[in-house]
Amino acid sequence: MADLRALVVDDEPLARERLRNFLTSEPGVSVIGECQNGEDAVVAVRRDSPNLLFLDVQMPGLNGFEVLQRLNGSAPTAVIFTTAHDQYAVKAFEIHAVDYLLKPFDRERLRLALERARTRAAAPRSDDLQTKLAAMLEDMKAGAKQPERIPVKSNGKVTFVRIPDIDWIGSADNYVELHVGTHSHLIRETMNSVATRLPPEQFVRISRTSIVNLSRVKELQPLFHGEYTVTLTSGTRLTLSRSYRDQLPRLGVH
């Protein structure tokens, strides 16, 4: 049985922690590192040579497929995609991913993926991986058109919220709350799924529960332990958590 040296790549700190906790109890598996974005993942793979890569699909900057393309043939033989969006499943298997874990997955589903990873880690690499990646990424770019509005169902009707009008977005139990001026709208989605519908040049995630429109940020004030208070033009105050300090340059802090 092949030992697996895994690198975990996910922009969600809680997702990385949950997966790491699962993996620590699995025999023959060691987590050699974690990355929260695609650029860091490329560096870590080239430096540490893992033979198993857990790779989130939707991330700021490089997405999971683009990470593999950037690695240009030096990616691990065993790649397991993880994401909250099942529309990428077919694409993942088209490029011979070992498996595709739809969040939230349980321990038994992970073990099945690990069995497949051990088999793949001992198999020869497919020479046409880069060709399949290049073609798939072109198809994704051609079909990707950023939505301009988000539909909100309420009281038997559908209201369309223009994305540029959103001041900030917060999580509310099983819902996400869109804050637009003095109004707020609830939609039954996850923060991750909403984030994929937002233009990355306009919105930035500052914590597990908050995404802000960059044009609405008025002031930043440092707190303790690497956190910041983010004050919006509306007067709303949010907290940029320590886990999202890498987003500070996008807010003008270097």
C-alpha positions in Angstrom: 0.0 0.0 0.0 1.5 3.3 -1.1 2.0 6.0 1.6 0.4 9.3 0.7 2.0 12.7 1.3 -0.8 15.1 1.0 -1.0 18.8 0.3 -4.3 20.5 1.2 -5.3 23.6 -0.9 -8.4 25.5 0.0 -9.1 29.2 0.6 -11.5 28.3 3.5 -9.6 27.9 6.8 -12.4 25.7 8.3 -12.4 23.5 5.3 -8.7 22.9 5.6 -8.9 22.2 9.3 -11.8 19.7 8.8 -9.9 17.8 6.1 -6.7 17.8 8.0 -8.5 16.4 11.1 -10.0 13.6 8.9 -6.6 12.8 7.4 -4.7 12.6 10.7 -6.6 9.5 11.7 -6.0 7.7 8.4 -3.1 5.2 8.3 -0.4 5.8 5.7 -1.4 9.4 5.1 0.6 12.5 6.2 -0.3 16.1 5.6 2.9 17.8 4.5 1.4 21.3 4.1 -1.6 23.6 3.5 -2.2 26.5 1.1 -5.0 29.0 1.0 -4.6 30.1 -2.6 -3.5 28.8 -6.0 -0.2 30.7 -6.2 1.0 29.3 -2.9 -0.1 25.8 -4.1 2.1 26.0 -7.2 5.1 26.9 -5.1 4.4 24.2 -2.4 4.0 21.4 -5.0 7.3 22.3 -6.7 9.1 22.5 -3.4 7.7 19.6 -1.4 6.7 17.1 -4.2 3.5 15.7 -2.6 2.1 12.6 -4.3 -1.5 13.6 -3.4 -3.1 17.0 -3.9 -6.5 18.0 -2.4 -7.4 20.9 -4.5 -10.3 23.3 -4.1 -11.8 24.4 -7.5 -13.0 27.9 -6.8 -10.3 30.1 -5.2 -9.3 33.8 -5.5 -6.7 34.2 -8.2 -5.8 30.8 -9.7 -8.6 28.3 -9.6 -7.9 24.6 -9.1 -7.7 23.7 -12.8 -5.4 26.7 -13.5 -3.1 25.5 -10.7 -2.6 22.2 -12.5 -2.0 24.0 -15.8 0.6 26.3 -14.1 2.4 23.2 -12.7 2.9 22.2 -16.4 3.3 18.5 -15.9 4.8 18.5 -12.4 1.5 18.0 -10.6 1.1 14.9 -8.4 -0.3 11.9 -10.2 -3.1 11.7 -7.6 -5.4 14.8 -7.5 -8.7 15.0 -5.6 -10.8 18.1 -6.2 -12.9 19.5 -3.4 -15.6 22.0 -3.9 -19.2 23.0 -3.0 -20.2 23.1 -6.6 -21.1 19.9 -8.5 -21.0 21.6 -11.9 -17.3 21.0 -12.1 -17.5 17.2 -11.5 -17.5 16.2 -15.2 -14.6 18.6 -16.0 -12.7 17.1 -13.1 -13.0 13.5 -14.3 -12.3 14.6 -17.9 -8.8 15.4 -16.8 -8.5 12.1 -14.9 -8.8 13.4 -11.4 -8.6 10.6 -8.9 -11.9 11.7 -7.3 -14.2 14.7 -6.7 -15.4 15.4 -3.2 -18.5 17.5 -2.9 -18.6 19.5 0.3 -19.6 18.7 2.9 -18.3 15.1 2.6 -18.0 12.6 5.4 -15.2 10.3 6.6 -16.3 7.3 4.6 -16.5 9.2 1.4 -13.0 10.5 2.0 -11.7 7.0 2.6 -13.0 5.9 -0.8 -11.2 8.8 -2.4 -8.0 7.8 -0.5 -8.2 4.2 -1.8 -8.4 5.6 -5.4 -5.5 7.9 -4.7 -3.3 5.0 -3.6 -4.0 3.2 -6.8 -3.3 6.3 -8.9 -0.1 7.2 -7.0 1.4 3.9 -8.1 0.3 4.3 -11.7 2.1 6.0 -14.6 1.2 9.6 -15.4 -1.1 10.3 -18.3 0.8 12.2 -21.0 -2.3 14.0 -22.3 -3.1 15.7 -18.9 -1.8 19.1 -20.0 -3.6 18.9 -23.4 -6.9 18.1 -21.6 -6.4 20.9 -19.1 -5.7 23.5 -21.8 -8.8 22.6 -23.8 -11.0 22.5 -20.7 -9.8 25.9 -19.4 -10.5 27.5 -22.8 -14.0 26.1 -22.7 -14.5 27.4 -19.1 -13.4 30.9 -20.1 -15.6 30.9 -23.2 -18.7 29.9 -21.3 -18.0 32.0 -18.2 -20.0 35.2 -18.1 -20.1 37.0 -14.7 -23.8 37.5 -13.7 -24.8 41.1 -13.1 -27.7 40.4 -10.7 -28.6 38.0 -8.0 -32.3 36.8 -7.8 -33.9 37.0 -4.3 -37.1 35.1 -3.7 -39.4 36.7 -1.0 -43.2 36.8 -0.4 -44.0 34.9 -3.6 -42.0 37.2 -5.9 -38.4 37.5 -7.2 -36.4 40.6 -6.8 -33.2 41.1 -8.7 -30.3 42.7 -6.7 -27.6 44.4 -8.8 -24.2 43.1 -7.7 -22.4 46.5 -7.9 -25.1 47.8 -5.5 -24.2 45.4 -2.7 -22.3 47.0 0.2 -21.4 43.8 2.0 -22.5 40.2 2.4 -22.8 38.2 5.7 -23.8 34.7 6.7 -26.9 34.2 8.7 -27.3 30.5 9.8 -28.3 28.6 6.6 -28.7 31.8 4.6 -26.6 34.6 3.2 -27.6 38.2 3.7 -27.1 40.8 1.0 -26.8 44.3 2.4 -27.8 47.0 0.0 -28.0 50.5 1.5 -30.7 50.4 4.3 -32.1 47.1 2.9 -31.0 43.5 3.3 -32.1 40.4 1.4 -31.8 36.8 2.5 -31.0 34.0 0.1 -30.6 30.3 0.8 -27.0 29.8 -0.3 -23.6 29.4 1.2 -20.9 32.1 1.4 -18.7 30.0 -0.9 -21.4 29.7 -3.6 -22.2 33.4 -3.5 -18.5 34.3 -3.7 -18.1 32.5 -7.0 -20.8 34.8 -8.5 -19.0 38.0 -7.5 -16.4 39.8 -9.6 -13.1 39.2 -7.7 -11.8 42.7 -8.6 -14.7 44.3 -6.8 -15.4 42.1 -3.7 -13.0 40.7 -1.1 -13.7 38.2 1.7 -12.5 39.5 5.1 -13.7 36.7 7.3 -15.5 33.4 7.3 -18.8 35.3 7.6 -18.2 38.6 5.7 -17.5 39.7 2.1 -17.2 43.5 1.4 -17.5 45.6 -1.7 -14.1 47.3 -2.0 -15.6 50.5 -3.2 -17.6 50.8 0.1 -14.6 50.5 2.4 -13.9 53.8 4.2 -11.4 53.0 6.9 -9.2 50.2 8.4 -8.1 50.2 12.0 -5.8 47.5 13.3 -6.9 45.5 16.3 -5.0 42.8 18.3 -3.4 39.6 16.9 -3.5 40.7 13.3 -7.2 41.6 13.1 -8.6 44.8 11.7 -11.9 46.8 12.0 -13.2 47.5 8.5 -15.5 50.6 8.5 -17.8 51.0 5.4 -19.1 54.3 4.0 -22.5 53.4 5.5 -20.9 53.3 9.0 -21.1 49.5 9.3 -18.2 48.0 11.1 -16.9 44.5 10.3 -13.9 42.6 11.4 -11.1 41.3 9.1 -10.1 38.1 10.8 -6.5 36.9 11.3 -7.1 34.1 8.8 -7.7 36.5 6.0 -4.8 38.8 6.6 -3.5 37.9 3.1 -6.4 40.0 1.7 -5.0 43.2 3.3 -3.1 44.3 0.1 -6.4 44.3 -1.8 -7.6 46.8 0.8 -4.6 49.0 0.4 -2.5 47.8 3.4 1.0 46.6 2.5 
